[in-house]
């Protein structure tokens, strides 16, 4: 799903880190070594059809690498 984050991500929470991340080998191979964490948060998103919705988003993040593989988990409105 193609979307754009509008504003800040609020209620950021770490779901998993290190070896408890299921796709850690893929992250290491594709983006490199880092202290990988899986996070979730709430954000306003603009969808491909220009509608704006409140959604729970999940992503992976490592220091120096940034946010990767961001996706919408569910809509909250």
HELIX and SHEET records of a PDB file:
HELIX    1   1 UNK A   18  UNK A   20  5                                   3    
HELIX    2   2 UNK A   24  UNK A   31  1                                   8    
SHEET    1   A 4 UNK A   3  UNK A  17  0                                        
SHEET    2   A 4 UNK A  37  UNK A  47 -1                                        
SHEET    3   A 4 UNK A  52  UNK A  62 -1                                        
SHEET    4   A 4 UNK A  66  UNK A  75 -1                                        
END                                                                             
